[in-house]
């Protein structure tokens, strides 16, 4: 039995050696086409969030420095190590890349040798090659170090408190109307340029309308403001645009793009996301109401916890509507792997949260501490845990007080209808209506029903 085990091990070892040798020979004979194209931020995020974890989990046991001599001379430790192995991949051409062929099992060499990768993983490798093999130029694989958030914050200017800048000296100081103009003029003068001539009022009106509402200015407004002798006429026109409902509609489109707003879930079924329009209209109303930015952010992150909530004139809880931010984005109708689908959806939520409110790509920390920013993988999973502990629900957003007011109006309408209809009913039937019809429930009746409900007792009466 021991001899059989030894022989089996020897056969596996020799097969692995043959495969490794074949990979080396093919790599040497293959044309050198592993040059990459310029990678975008999106490409690098794709590599860090999807490609690198795949390489670590499925390839690094044999193709890394930790494995000793990387098999076939191919290492996935770093960008430099990968591109040393010439001919492994052809940037932008997955069908011509040896790497893609071996993971597809379309070649005499098949990797990983212990079993084919899932189709999704193979598709990720193909997409990586198709994008031009983006890989951050991070040098050799670094040693594991303790994440030092204080050092990260000290290294980059974006984590530092703003400092008062000295006003630059300019030649044409009379042109400046405020301190900001001095900075603009200083750069113009340094480049040997002169400021553009002052635009006419008619031009300013047309520009303001396009910028603030996205609509062309009314010709009557152009003529009115241009002919107004008041020096503040243009400023008043800008105020008119700011109070226009079109202002919120215009700028809501910018924010809705940031929040990846859509009224369907995408993918092959593209099913409707119920009540998504409520969030869209909330953004429009918030902008038109000049909602402070900190409250705008707070209501989207945790509007259901805001106390007291912000109520509309009709009693609607506006704060809770902001949480629709979390429920947007793609979703598969019937995922094969439910847990993987959940992890991907949460990753999308965390990534969008970071980009929208922090200006940071948190997705990089899904697999490791961020390479540059002061974001650790612990930070990522703390945020992901918050999202995971929350749930998607369709709930009424009217307040109880609002419903009481509606109930009071219904009761008043019911009483008025009784006063009008009961005499007519008595004439037709000859029976006194108050004796044949039940009286409407009183406030004490409602309190009794509520008390029964609280105690868990059954009641056939309806709480109005």
N, C-alpha and C positions, 0 to 999 in steps of 0.2 A: 504493500500500500504506500509506503514511503517512497519507493522507487517510482510509482505511478505519479504521485504528486510532484516529485522532482522533475519527471519527464514533461508533465503538463506545463509546469512553470517554465522549463527550458524552451518549449515550443512557443509559448507566448512571448518570452523574452526575445527569441530569435526572430519571430514575426515582426515584433516592434522594431528591432534593429534593421530588418530589411526595409520596412516602411520608411523609417527615418532616413536610411541611406538613399532610398528612391527620391524622397522629398529633396534632399540635398542636391542630387544629380539633376533633377528637373529644374530646381531653382537656379542652378548654374547655367543650364541650357536655355532657360526661358528669357525672352527679351526683357530688358530693364525698362518697364513702363510703370513704375510705382510712384511716379511724380504726382503730387496732389495739386488740386486747384485751390484758389483762395477760399478759405472756409468762412462762412458767416457765423454770427453768434448763435443762430438757430442750429446750424450744423454741429457746432461744438457742444451745444446743449444735448443734441441728439446722441452724440458720441458718449458724453458723460453719463447720461441717464439710461441709455439702452445698450450701447455697444460695449463699453468698458465692463459693466457688470457681467455681460455674457462671456467676454473673454476671460475674466477672472474665474467665473464659475465652471466653465467648460474647457478651457484651453491651458490655463496657467499651471496646472499640475505637471504638465510635461514641457510646456514652452515658456519657461521663466527661469530666472537665476536661482530661485529656491529649489528647482528641480535638479540642480547641478548644472551639467551642460545641457542647454535646451535642445530637445530632439530636433533633428533636421537643421540645426543652426537657426531655428526660428524662435524668437522671443517676443512675447507681448508685454514685456515690462514697461516699455516706453516707446515713444514715437521713433526715436533714433534706433533702438534695437529692432523694431519691426521693419524699418526701411533698409536695414543692412541686408536682409534676406531678399535679394533682388528677384524679380519675376513672380513673387507670390501673388500679387494683385495688380490689375491694370486699372488705374483711376478712371472712373466713369463708365467702365465696361465690365459689368459683373459676369456676362456670359463668356468673356475671354480670360477671366481670372482663375488661376489655379485654386486659390482659397475658396472661391464659391463652388467650384467643381467638386472639391473633396468633401465639403460639408453637405452638398447635395447627394453625395454618393454616386456622382456621374463619372467618376474616374477610377482607375485601378487603385488609387490611394483613397481611403475613406477615413474621415476624421469627424468626431472622435472615434477611435477604433472600437470602443465598447458600446456603441449605439448611436444611431442617427439623431441629430438635434431635432427638436420640435419644429414644425413648419414655420411658426412665428419667429423663432430664433434664426432660421435660415433666411427668412425674409428680411430680418434686421441686418444680417451680414450683407445681403444683396443691396439693400438700400444704402448702407454705409459705403460700399464700393461705388454705387451709382452717384452718390454725392461727391465723390472724389477723394475718399479716404480721409475725411477731416479728423485731425488728432492734435490736441494742444501741444505746442512745442515746449514740453515741460522737462526735457532733458532725461537723464537716467532716472529710474525709479528711486524715489527718495526713501530714506529710512523712516520707519514709523516714529512720529514725534507726537508729543502731547499738544493738543489744541490749546493755544494760548490766545484767548479772546482779547486780553488787554494789549498784547503785542500787535494783534491784527488791527485793532482800533488806532493804535499809535502810528501804524505804518501808512495809512491811507488818509488823504485829506478829507474824504467824504464823511468820515466819522468825527471830524473835529468841529467844534462850535464855530459859527461864522465870526469873522473879525471885521472890524470897521476898516474900510480901505481909505487911503488918502485920496482926495480929489486930484485928478491929473491937471497939470497946467496946460492951458490951450491958448492959441493966439486969438481966435475969433470968439472971445468970451461973450460978446453981445448976442451971438446966435443961440446960446444956451438958455433955455427956459427953466431947467431944473438940473439937479446933480447928475441924473442919468445921461442927459445930453452931453455933459462934459466927457464922460467915458466914450460915448459914440464919436464925438468930435475929435478926441485925442487919437483914436485909431484911424480916423479919416486923414487927419493931418500927418500922422506917421507914414501913411501910404501915399501921401502927396495928392489926396483927393479933396474935393470940395463938397459940402453938403448939397443935396438936391434942392432946387428952388421950392419955395413955399407953394403948396397945392392950393388951388382955388376952392371956395366953399362947395361948389357943385361937385368937384372931384371928391372932396372929403365926405360929402353926404353919400355918394355912390359907394365909396370904399367902406364907410361905416355900416351901411346896410348889408353889404355882402359879407362883411366880417362877423357882425353881431347876429344877423338873422339868416344868412345864407340866401337871401332873396334880393333881387334887384330893387333899387330904390324907386318909390313912386315918383314919376316925373313932377307931380304937383308938389311933393315934398322938396324935391331938388330946387324947383323954382322958388318956393316959399322961403326956404332957408337962405338961398343965395341972395334974395332981395331984401332980407331982413337987416336993417341997419344996426340992430343990437349986437354988440361984440360977443354976447353969450348965446347967440342963436344956435350955433352949431352944437354947443354943449347941451342945450336943452333938447335938441334933436337926438343926441346920443342917449339922453335920459329916456326919451320916448321909446327908443329901440330896446333899452334895457328892461323896460316894464312890459314890452310886447311878449305875448305867449310864444312867439316864434323864436325868441332868444333861447328859452329853455329847450325847444325842439332842436335848434341848431347845435348847441353845445352838448346836449344829451347824446348826440350821435358819436361824438368823440369818446365820451366815457363808456357808452355801450360797447364800443369796439374794444376798449380796455378790458371790460368785464366779459368779453366773448359772448355777447348777447345773441340769442337766437330763439325762435319760438318752436323749433323742432330739435330732435336729438341727433340728427344726422345718421350716418351709416345706411344700410340698405333699406330699412323700414322707415327711417326718418319720421318717427311718430311725434305727435304734437306734445309739447310741454305745457300742461294745463296752467293757465293764468300767468304765463310768462309776461304778458302785456302789462300786468299790474306793476311789475318791477320797472318796466320801461316808462310807464306813466309816472311812477314815483320819482324817477330820475328827473324827468321833465319838470314836475312840480317842485322838486327840491331846488333846482337851478332857478326857476322863476320866483321862488320864495326867498332867494338869496340865503339859503340855509348855510350856516357857518361850516367851513370845511371839516373841522374836527367832529362836528355832529354828523355830517354827511358820511364820514368814515365810520364813526361809531355805530350808526344805525345799520350799515351794511354788514359789519362784522358781528354785531350782537344786538341788533335792534329789538329782539324779543326780551332782552334783559334790561332795557332802558327804563328807568323809573324816575319821575313819571313819564309815560310815553307821550310823544308829540301827537296831538290830535288835530284832525282837520276841522273845518267849520261844521261839517256834518257829523262829527263824532267818530270818524274812522281813525284807527290806530295807524298813523303814518310810519312810526318807528319800526314796527314789525315787518312792514312791506319791504324795507331795505334789505332784509335777509334773503330776499330772492336772489341776491348776488351769488350765493353759494350753490344754488340749484341749477345754474346754467351750465352749458358745456355739452360735450358729446356723451352718449351712452349707448351701449349695445343692447338691442332688444332682448336677446336670449343668449347671453354669453355661455360658452362651453365651460370655461373655468371661472366660476363665480368669484372666488377669492382674488384671483388675478385681476379680474375686471374691477372689483372693488378697490384694490390697491392702485390701479391705473387711474380710476376716477378721482380718488383722494389725492393722488400725485398732481393731477390737473388742477384740482381746487387749491392745493397748497402753492403750486407754481404761479397760478393766476393771482392769488392773494399777495404773494411776494412782489410780483411785478407791478401790480396795481397800486399797492399801498406803501411798499418799501423801496421800490425801484431796484429790487434784487432778484436774481435768478435762484430761487431756493431749490429748484429741482436738482441742482448739482449735489446738494447735501443728502440726497436720497441714498446714495451709496457710500459717501465718504465726506469728511469735513471739506468745506468749500476750499478750493485752491487759493482764493484770493480774499474773499470777503469774510467778515467776522460772523460767519454762520457755520455752526457745527452740525454733524448729523443728529446730535441730540436735540438741537433746536428744531431741525426738520421734523423729527418724530414727535416732539412735543406739540407742534402745530398740527401735524397729521392726527395725533391722538385726540386733539380737540375736535377736529372735523369728524373723526370716526365716531366719537361719542355723541354727535348730534344726529338728528334724523330729519328726513324730508316728510313734511305733512302738509295736507291741504286743510286749512283751518279758517274759521271766520275771523275777520280782522276788525269787525265793529266792536266797540266797547260795550260793556254791560249797561252803562248809562245811556248810550245811544239806543240800545234795544229797549230800555225802559221808556224812553221818549217815543219810540215807535209804538210800543204797546199802549201808551197813554193816548196817542192819536187814534189808534184803532178803537180803543174803548170809547172815546168821544164820538167817533163816527158811528159806532154801533148804537150808542145811546140816541143819537140824532135820528138814525134810521128807525129805531123802535118807536120813537115819538111820532114819526111820520107814517109808519106802516101799520102799527097796531090798531088804530081806529078803523082803518080800511079792512083789516082782517076780521074785526068784530062785526062789521056790517055784513061781510060775506058769509060768516059762519054762525053768527048769532051767539058765539061763545066769547066770554071775556078772555082776551089773549093772556093777560098776566097770570090767569089761573091755569092755562094750558101749556104755557111755555116756561122753561126754567129761567130763573133769574141769572143774569151774568155773574161770573165769579167776582167776589170782592177781594180786597187786598188781604184780608185775614185768611180767606180761602187759599190764596196763592202762598201765603206764608206756611199754612198747614201742609200743602203739597210739597213745598220745598223741604220742610222739616221731615216729612215722611221719606222723601228721596234721600236725604242725608243719613237717615237711620237705616236705609235699605229696605223700607217697607214699600209694597206695591200699591199703586194707586191708579185708577182708571181716568182720573182727571188730568187735563192738560194744563201745564203752567204757561200762562199768557205773559 
